Amino acid sequence: MSHEIKERPILFSGAMVRALLDGSKTQTRRPVKDDPGPYWHPVVGLYNPVVIANGGYEAPGPEIYGAADENQGRKCPYGQPGDYLWVRETWAPHPDFPETVRRSVYRADPECEYDVPRWRPSIHMPRWASRILLEIVSVRVERLQDISEADAGAEGALEWARRAEGVKNVPSLMNVGLFSKLWEQTYGPGSWEANPWVWVVEFKRSAS
C-alpha cells in the first residue's frame, strides 16, 4: 500500500551533525512519548511500517494495526520508510551576504571562522537553511538498552566521544558505553537506567 511521502524536521546537536556529515551516523533513537509500560509487546505492522500494535499472544489483524489508543497502536512521529527528515542545527545568516540572499553558516563546522554576532538555535532553523536531508530506510521500536555494539556505532557514539568529549583511540567495542553517556547527556541523569521504549529510525543521506 503506497503512502504520501512527507518531510519532517528533526533536531541534532553539533556533534551529531558532524557525524551525519562524515557518514558515521545512520541511526537515531528517540523516546516513545507517554511510555506504554513494561508489558507492551510492540510489533511492526505489515500494512503500515510505523503503526505499532500490542500483539499479545495472538497475531494482530489489520484492524489493530490501525489502532490509535495507547495500549494498541502507536504511529512513529518521525515518519516511515520513504519519508524524509530535514535536519535542524545551530546556524546563522551568512555575515558576508544580506539575509535576503538566504546563505547560511553552521556552528557545527569546525572550519567556521566567521564573525557571527548571534548564533540562532536549531529549533528556529527554517527549511531553506537546512543543508542535510535524510531518507528514512526503516523504523522499529525496542528498549533503549537492547542496542547492539554495531547500532551504537551507527548512532555516531564513537564520533561523539572523539569530538565532543575529546576521547581518542577508543575501541569500537565500547560503543554502547559511549552511547549511554551520550544518551544521559541528552536526556539527563538516570535516563539510560530507566531503559525506555525508543523509536529506532535508520536513514541515509539524500540530496537536499
C-alpha positions in Angstrom: 0.0 0.0 0.0 1.5 3.3 -1.1 1.6 6.4 1.1 2.1 10.1 0.5 5.8 10.9 1.1 6.3 13.5 3.7 9.1 15.7 5.1 9.5 16.5 8.8 12.1 18.5 10.7 14.4 16.8 13.3 16.9 18.3 15.7 20.5 17.3 16.1 23.3 18.6 18.2 26.5 19.8 16.7 28.5 16.6 17.4 25.7 14.6 15.8 25.6 16.9 12.8 29.3 16.3 12.2 28.7 12.5 12.5 25.9 12.9 9.9 28.2 14.8 7.6 31.0 12.3 7.8 28.6 9.3 7.4 29.3 7.7 10.8 25.7 8.3 12.0 23.0 6.4 10.2 20.5 5.8 13.1 18.8 7.9 15.7 16.9 6.8 18.8 14.1 8.9 20.3 11.9 8.1 23.3 8.4 6.9 22.7 6.3 9.6 24.4 3.8 8.5 27.1 5.8 5.4 27.8 3.5 2.4 27.3 5.0 0.4 30.2 6.8 -2.9 30.7 4.0 -5.1 29.3 3.8 -3.6 25.9 4.6 -6.1 23.1 5.2 -4.0 20.0 5.1 -5.5 16.5 5.8 -3.5 13.4 2.7 -3.7 11.3 2.8 -5.1 7.8 0.2 -2.7 6.5 1.9 0.4 7.8 5.5 0.1 8.9 5.1 2.7 11.5 2.0 1.6 13.3 2.9 -0.3 16.4 0.5 -2.8 17.9 0.3 -4.8 21.1 0.5 -8.3 19.7 -0.1 -10.1 23.0 -0.4 -13.8 22.3 -2.2 -13.6 19.0 -1.1 -12.2 15.7 -2.8 -8.8 15.4 -5.1 -8.2 12.4 -5.3 -5.2 10.2 -7.9 -3.5 12.5 -5.3 -3.5 15.3 -2.6 -2.1 13.0 -4.7 0.9 12.5 -5.5 1.4 16.2 -4.6 4.7 17.9 -5.2 4.1 21.6 -2.3 4.0 24.0 -2.4 0.2 24.5 -2.6 -0.9 20.9 -1.4 1.5 18.3 1.4 4.0 18.1 2.4 5.8 14.9 6.0 6.9 14.7 6.1 10.8 14.7 9.2 10.8 12.6 7.6 9.0 9.6 8.0 5.8 7.8 10.4 4.3 5.1 10.5 6.6 2.1 9.7 9.7 4.1 12.4 12.4 4.7 13.8 14.3 7.7 15.4 17.7 7.2 18.0 18.4 9.9 17.7 21.5 12.1 21.0 22.6 13.6 22.5 25.8 15.1 23.0 28.3 12.3 23.2 31.9 11.4 22.7 34.0 8.2 26.0 34.3 6.3 27.7 37.5 7.6 29.0 38.3 4.1 25.6 38.4 2.4 22.3 40.2 3.1 19.8 38.0 4.8 17.5 38.1 1.8 20.1 36.1 -0.2 19.5 33.1 2.1 23.0 32.0 2.6 23.9 30.4 5.9 26.8 29.3 8.1 26.7 26.4 10.6 28.2 26.2 14.1 28.9 22.5 13.7 31.5 23.2 11.0 35.0 23.1 12.6 36.3 25.4 10.0 33.6 28.0 10.6 35.6 31.2 11.4 33.0 33.8 10.6 32.4 36.6 13.0 28.8 35.7 13.7 27.2 38.2 16.2 24.5 35.7 17.3 24.0 32.0 16.6 20.4 31.0 16.1 19.1 27.9 17.9 18.4 24.8 15.8 14.7 24.9 16.7 14.4 28.2 14.8 16.0 27.0 11.6 13.8 27.4 8.6 13.6 24.7 5.9 15.5 26.7 3.4 18.6 26.9 5.7 18.8 23.2 6.2 21.7 21.5 4.4 21.1 17.9 5.4 18.2 15.7 4.2 17.8 12.2 5.4 15.7 9.5 3.8 14.2 7.0 6.3 15.1 3.4 5.5 13.5 1.6 8.4 11.6 2.2 11.6 11.2 -0.1 14.6 10.8 0.1 18.4 12.9 -1.5 21.1 14.1 -1.0 24.7 16.9 1.5 24.9 19.4 -0.9 26.5 18.8 -3.5 23.7 21.1 -1.5 21.4 23.9 -3.6 19.9 27.5 -2.5 19.6 27.0 -2.2 15.8 23.9 0.0 16.3 25.6 2.1 18.9 28.3 2.8 16.3 25.7 3.7 13.8 24.4 6.2 16.3 27.7 8.1 16.0 28.8 7.3 19.5 32.5 7.0 18.7 32.5 10.2 16.7 30.7 12.0 19.5 33.3 10.8 22.0 36.1 11.9 19.8 34.8 15.3 19.0 32.5 16.3 21.9 34.5 14.6 24.7 38.0 14.8 23.3 38.4 11.0 23.6 40.9 9.4 21.2 41.7 5.8 20.3 38.6 4.3 21.8 38.0 0.6 20.8 34.8 0.2 18.8 33.6 -2.5 21.3 32.9 0.3 23.8 30.3 1.9 21.5 27.4 1.0 23.9 29.1 2.5 26.9 29.8 5.7 24.9 26.2 5.8 23.6 24.9 5.5 27.2 26.9 8.6 28.1 25.6 10.4 25.1 22.1 9.5 26.0 22.4 10.8 29.5 24.0 14.0 28.3 21.0 14.5 26.1 18.1 13.3 28.3 19.5 13.8 31.8 20.9 11.6 34.7 19.2 8.3 35.1 17.7 8.3 31.6 19.8 5.3 30.5 19.0 3.3 33.6 15.2 3.9 33.0 15.5 1.9 29.8 12.6 3.4 28.0 11.0 2.3 24.8 12.6 4.1 21.8 11.9 4.7 18.2 14.8 3.4 16.1 15.0 5.4 12.9 17.5 4.2 10.3 18.3 6.6 7.4 20.6 7.5 4.6 21.8 10.9 3.3 19.8 12.3 0.4 20.4 15.3 -1.9 18.8 18.3 -0.1 
